[in-house]
Structure formats: C-alpha cells, structure tokens
C-alpha cells in the first residue's frame, strides 16, 4: 500500500496498523476519486478500528462477476464481536483484478481476514487495494459502491 502502514512502530511496539498517512492525504484525493469511491473512503467510520463500520476484521463471503466480468461484487462478512452488518462492495467498469497470496493459492477464499484497505485515483477511475492476513487483492475499476447490510448476529439487535 502506498499510504497505509501495515507495519508501523509506536515506541517499542512493532507491527501496528496505521492509516494516518492515508487519512492525511485523503482530502486531497477528493477531486480525483469517483463519487462512490470517495464516499466509501471518506466515511469516518471506515478506519475507526473499534467501530462497527470499520473494514478491519471482515472476511470474504462471496465474490460474483457480473456484466461479463465488467462488474464485480464482493460480499464481506461481519464478525459478531465487532460488526452487526455485512459489507457489499460493487465495482463497476472493472479493468483489472489481482489476488496474491505468497503462501498458498491466489484465490479470494484463501485470503482470510481483512486487515485494512486503501482507495486511490487511477486513470481508469480508482484502485481498491485490500490487505488480508494471507495476501492481498487490488481491483482497478471506474467506481465503487459500498453498502452495509444487516447481518445475522444473534444478540446484537
């Protein structure tokens, strides 16, 4: 990732996750990001680690290609201890998808838990880079629509 630090330091503590550099440059990206991508990236809850709408700790439930592969829908499942909603991300005008796992199969299902993500401008629209426990994924597309939907968490309602 260009701005999100997945191996930050705080004194003697190492291996921390720190989105602060990304959050500092994010306002400058407003004019360069498509509307949906901007709305998702700029959501205040996106990077609040203890918040219910933080992307950290979600897991991939399903990936669906639509429109002959031009659109991609990513269903991310909640963890009941933190979230009470699932996240559905629809990528429109997909031009590239890269899934990488250095220790095993490079498939969506093998990536594990989401650590954090970063959305940046691209000449095609934007890129959405996601770091997972077992690898990473980058989707290049025209725009992103992110929707939080009610989850089946017993005892959260």
N, C-alpha and C positions, 0 to 999 in steps of 0.2 A: 504494500500500500504506500501511497505517496505521502500521506499526512498522518494517518492513524498509526500510532506506535504500539505494536503488539509485544514489545519487549522493553518497556520503559523502566526507569530506575527512580526510586524515591529514597534517598539516603542509602541505607544498606539493603533495602528491599529491591529485588530484581524480578523481571518477568511480569511487570504490571502492564495493564492495558490503558493507554492514554489517548483519547481522541481530541485533546485540547488544541493541538496544531490545526487539525481539520476544522474544528469549531471556530477557530480564529479566522481562517480564510474563507469559510463558508459564505459569509455575507458578500464577499467579492465575487462569488460564483453565481449569484442570483441571476444576473442578466445573461449568463452563458448556459444555464441549465434549462431544459424543457420544463414547462409548468408543473407537471406531475412529479418529475424527479425532484424539483426544488421543494415542492410541498412535503414530500416524504423525507428528504434530507434535513429540511429546516424544522421539522416537528420537534418541539422542545423535549418531548419525552423519548425521542429516538436514542439518545445517548445517556439517559439517566439510568445507571446500572441497577438501581433498586426499583425503578418504575415498572409499571405493568405493561407499558408500550415500548420498552427498550428491546431492541432486536437480539441482544445478547441472550444466549441460552435457548433460543428457539431451535427446533430440529426440522429437517426436511421430511414432509409427509408425502408429497406427491409433486411431480413435475409433468406438465402437459404441454405439448406443442400444438398450436392452433394455426389456422390460416396457412397451411402448407409449410409450417416452420417459421413463418414471419412473426408470429406472436408466441410467447412462452408464458405459462402461468406456473408460478412457484407457490406451493402451499407449505407454509412453515407452521409447525405445531407448537403449541404452548407447553410450558412446564407448569403444572398446577401450583407449585410452591411459589411461583413468581407472577405468572400471567393468568388472566381469565379470558383471553382472546387468542385466536389464531391470526396469523398474518398471511394475506393472499397478495402476491405481487404479480401484476400483469405487465410484461414487457411487450411493447408494440414496435413493429419495424425492426426486429432482431436481425443484426448483420453478422454477429459473431458470438459464440459461446465457448468458453474454455473452462474445463473442470480438471483440476490437477490434485493428485494425491501421491506424494512421493513414496509412501509406504504400502501402497496397495492399489486396487482398481480405481481408475479415474472415472468414477460414476457418481452421480448426485447422491445416491443412497449410502455411499461409503464415506461421505464427508463428516458425518457426526454432528455435533452441536456447533451452532454459530457463535463465533467469538465477537466479531464486530464487522462493520461494513463501511464503505466509502463510495460516494457517488460523485463523479467528476464529469465536466464537459468533454465532449468528443465531437469531431466534425460530423458524425452520424447522428448526434443528439447527446448521448451520455454513456458512460460506463458505470456499471454497478459491480464493484469488487467486494466479495464476501470472504472473510477468513473463517475457516472452520477448524475444529480440533484436529481433523485428519487431512486437511488440504485446503483448497481454495477454489472459488469459481468467479469468473468475470463474464458479465453479459454486456454486450455493446448493442444499443438499441436507439430508436427515435425518442421514446419516452417511457415512463414508468407510472403505473397506477398502483398505489399500495392501499389496501383496505383491511382494517382489523374487523374480525367477525367473532361472534360469541363462540366460546369453546365449551366442551363438556367436562368442566371441572367440578366434581362434587364438593359441595360445601362452600363455594365461592359466591353464590348468589343468595 
